[in-house]
Amino acid sequence: MISVRRILVILAVAFTAYLAARGLWWTEPIPYPAIVVTTLGFYLVSTWLCIWWDPGAHDAARHSRQLPVWACVIALADAVIVPSAVAVGVGAASRTESFATWYLGGIGALMTIVMVRRRPWIAWIGIAALGIASMVWMGPPAALALGLVGSVVWVALAQLLVMSTDRAAADTEHLAQLQRAASAWQASQTVRQRERRVQVQRALATAGPVLARTIATSGMLTDAERADARLAEGSLRDELRGGRLLDDVVRAELDAARRRGAHVTMLDEGGLEALDDASLGLIRAELASTLRDASSERLYIRTSPHDSVAVTVVGRSGSGQGLSDEDAVDLWREIALPPRD
């Protein structure tokens, strides 16, 4: 399939060939035809090199199609040499004839190509060189009337087009980033909704039987049923406040701690959001081991936003009367963050 770029390249080659061919349509004898023909050949070769040269065409990264420095030097040499060579070759009597003024459009087209290839300073220097040379050989009025103004306009329009294209590309990239961010947010919301549904289902499975029994007995529960209700309440609080720390083993250890009479408080204060499942699994396993060995009357489990600590487990026993707060602490365990690759 023919791309838009290939079509533009073909048009540029055809247009520059047409401009150069005008230089061969002599309507009268010229003093140095060899100079004119050589100049035309030099112009076509250098111009087509600027059009076709694209070392990044097969590069997967698709780097910017900026014209290489050596090609810029050749283009500037065209702008300096071609006007003077043509003026000398056709002679003083024919310098304003159509076959002698083709370089006004030809160099203008070349500098337009240089501008499109993202070398604006080179393009404007080339236009300045063209303007100086053409005015010297044929005079300012003739140069301006025979094509110099058009070349300046071409280069200016090319620069505006390049700037507009770059701005459109930047806007497109920005919109793509916003779209990716929106997609990521939507995916995260979907995951959170799924997690909430799982939590609701687990809450119903945990508290449903107790609530049904409470309604059926009008609140007249036995001691065992009241204990089950307290356990269900604690489990629900764990699910709501510390869901990232929970798995089946941790839930079992929390239930065992409450059944032996311990009061357990769990709170997720952040710091675990960036961890993967493997790291969370290590933290949960260490937390379950800590709970299994704990004998404190009150257990406080909190996540930590610290750079090296994931979870802090504090256990306290006794009434604390006659003892300082530090003396009442009989368990202090900091679970470190797993090392990251």
Backbone hydrogen bonds, N-H to C=O, Kabsch-Sander energy under -0.5 kcal/mol:
donor,donor_aa,acceptor,acceptor_aa,energy
7,I,3,S,-1.8
8,L,4,V,-2.3
9,V,5,R,-2.4
10,I,6,R,-2.4
11,L,7,I,-2.4
12,A,8,L,-2.4
13,V,9,V,-2.5
14,A,10,I,-2.6
15,F,11,L,-2.6
16,T,12,A,-2.4
17,A,13,V,-2.2
18,Y,14,A,-2.2
19,L,15,F,-2.4
20,A,16,T,-2.3
21,A,17,A,-2.4
22,R,18,Y,-1.3
23,G,19,L,-0.5
23,G,20,A,-1.3
24,L,21,A,-1.8
25,W,22,R,-1.2
26,W,24,L,-1.8
32,Y,89,G,-2.4
36,V,32,Y,-1.4
37,V,33,P,-2.7
38,T,34,A,-2.6
39,T,35,I,-2.4
40,L,36,V,-2.4
41,G,37,V,-2.4
42,F,38,T,-2.5
43,Y,39,T,-2.4
44,L,40,L,-2.6
45,V,41,G,-2.5
46,S,42,F,-2.2
47,T,43,Y,-2.6
48,W,44,L,-2.7
49,L,45,V,-1.9
50,C,46,S,-1.9
51,I,47,T,-1.6
52,W,48,W,-3.0
53,W,49,L,-2.6
57,A,54,D,-1.8
59,D,56,G,-1.2
62,R,59,D,-1.2
66,Q,64,S,-1.5
67,L,117,R,-2.1
72,C,68,P,-1.7
73,V,69,V,-2.2
74,I,70,W,-1.9
75,A,71,A,-2.4
76,L,72,C,-2.4
77,A,73,V,-2.2
78,D,74,I,-2.1
79,A,75,A,-2.1
80,V,76,L,-1.7
81,I,77,A,-3.2
82,V,78,D,-1.9
84,S,80,V,-0.6
85,A,81,I,-2.9
86,V,82,V,-2.7
87,A,83,P,-2.3
88,V,84,S,-2.3
89,G,85,A,-2.5
90,V,86,V,-2.5
91,G,87,A,-1.0
94,S,91,G,-1.1
95,R,92,A,-0.7
97,E,94,S,-1.6
100,A,97,E,-1.5
101,T,97,E,-1.1
104,L,101,T,-1.5
105,G,101,T,-0.6
105,G,102,W,-0.6
106,G,102,W,-2.6
107,I,103,Y,-2.9
108,G,104,L,-1.0
109,A,105,G,-2.7
110,L,106,G,-2.2
111,M,107,I,-2.7
112,T,108,G,-1.8
113,I,109,A,-2.1
114,V,110,L,-2.3
115,M,111,M,-2.2
116,V,112,T,-2.5
117,R,113,I,-2.1
118,R,115,M,-1.8
119,R,114,V,-1.5
123,A,119,R,-2.1
124,W,120,P,-2.4
125,I,121,W,-2.2
126,G,122,I,-2.5
127,I,123,A,-2.1
128,A,124,W,-2.2
129,A,125,I,-2.4
130,L,126,G,-2.4
131,G,127,I,-2.7
132,I,128,A,-2.4
133,A,129,A,-2.5
134,S,130,L,-2.7
135,M,131,G,-2.1
136,V,132,I,-2.0
137,W,133,A,-2.2
138,M,134,S,-2.4
139,G,135,M,-1.5
143,A,139,G,-2.4
144,L,140,P,-2.6
145,A,141,P,-2.2
146,L,142,A,-2.1
147,G,143,A,-0.5
148,L,143,A,-2.2
149,V,144,L,-0.8
151,S,147,G,-1.8
152,V,148,L,-2.0
153,V,149,V,-2.4
154,W,150,G,-2.4
155,V,151,S,-2.2
156,A,152,V,-2.3
157,L,153,V,-2.7
158,A,154,W,-2.5
159,Q,155,V,-2.2
160,L,156,A,-2.1
161,L,157,L,-2.6
162,V,158,A,-2.5
163,M,159,Q,-2.5
164,S,160,L,-2.5
165,T,161,L,-2.6
166,D,162,V,-2.6
167,R,163,M,-2.3
168,A,164,S,-2.6
169,A,165,T,-2.6
170,A,166,D,-2.5
171,D,167,R,-2.6
172,T,168,A,-2.5
173,E,169,A,-2.5
174,H,170,A,-2.4
175,L,171,D,-2.7
176,A,172,T,-2.5
177,Q,173,E,-2.3
178,L,174,H,-2.4
179,Q,175,L,-2.6
180,R,176,A,-2.5
181,A,177,Q,-2.6
182,A,178,L,-2.8
183,S,179,Q,-2.6
184,A,180,R,-2.6
185,W,181,A,-2.6
186,Q,182,A,-2.6
187,A,183,S,-2.5
188,S,184,A,-2.6
189,Q,185,W,-2.5
190,T,186,Q,-2.3
191,V,187,A,-2.4
192,R,188,S,-2.6
193,Q,189,Q,-2.7
194,R,190,T,-2.3
195,E,191,V,-2.6
196,R,192,R,-2.8
197,R,193,Q,-2.5
198,V,194,R,-2.3
199,Q,195,E,-2.6
200,V,196,R,-2.8
201,Q,197,R,-2.6
202,R,198,V,-2.6
203,A,199,Q,-2.8
204,L,200,V,-2.7
205,A,201,Q,-2.3
206,T,202,R,-2.1
207,A,203,A,-3.4
208,G,203,A,-0.5
208,G,204,L,-1.9
211,L,207,A,-2.8
212,A,208,G,-2.7
213,R,209,P,-2.5
214,T,210,V,-2.7
215,I,211,L,-2.6
216,A,212,A,-2.4
217,T,213,R,-1.9
218,S,215,I,-0.8
219,G,214,T,-2.4
220,M,217,T,-1.6
221,L,219,G,-1.6
226,R,222,T,-2.6
227,A,223,D,-2.2
228,D,224,A,-2.2
229,A,225,E,-2.1
230,R,226,R,-2.3
231,L,227,A,-2.3
232,A,228,D,-2.5
233,E,229,A,-2.5
234,G,230,R,-2.4
235,S,231,L,-2.3
236,L,232,A,-2.3
237,R,233,E,-2.2
238,D,234,G,-2.2
239,E,235,S,-2.2
240,L,236,L,-2.0
241,R,237,R,-2.7
242,G,238,D,-2.5
245,L,242,G,-1.5
246,L,243,G,-1.2
251,R,247,D,-2.7
252,A,248,D,-1.9
253,E,249,V,-2.1
254,L,250,V,-2.6
255,D,251,R,-2.4
256,A,252,A,-2.3
257,A,253,E,-2.3
258,R,254,L,-2.1
259,R,255,D,-2.2
260,R,256,A,-1.4
261,G,258,R,-1.6
262,A,257,A,-2.3
263,H,297,E,-3.0
264,V,262,A,-0.6
265,T,299,L,-2.7
267,L,301,I,-2.4
268,D,241,R,-2.4
269,E,267,L,-0.8
275,L,272,L,-1.3
280,L,276,D,-2.4
281,G,277,D,-2.2
282,L,278,A,-1.7
283,I,279,S,-2.1
284,R,280,L,-2.7
285,A,281,G,-2.2
286,E,282,L,-2.1
287,L,283,I,-2.3
288,A,284,R,-2.7
289,S,285,A,-2.0
290,T,286,E,-2.2
291,L,287,L,-2.5
292,R,288,A,-2.1
293,D,289,S,-1.5
294,A,290,T,-0.8
297,E,316,R,-0.9
298,R,316,R,-2.3
299,L,263,H,-3.0
300,Y,314,V,-3.1
301,I,265,T,-3.2
301,I,299,L,-0.5
302,R,300,Y,-0.5
302,R,312,T,-2.4
303,T,267,L,-1.9
304,S,310,A,-2.4
310,A,335,I,-3.1
311,V,335,I,-1.6
312,T,302,R,-3.2
313,V,333,R,-3.2
314,V,300,Y,-2.6
314,V,312,T,-0.5
315,G,331,L,-2.7
316,R,298,R,-2.5
317,S,328,A,-1.8
323,L,320,G,-1.5
328,A,324,S,-1.5
329,V,325,D,-0.5
329,V,326,E,-0.9
330,D,315,G,-2.0
330,D,328,A,-0.6
331,L,315,G,-1.6
333,R,313,V,-2.8
335,I,311,V,-3.5
335,I,333,R,-0.6
336,A,334,E,-0.7
337,L,308,S,-2.5
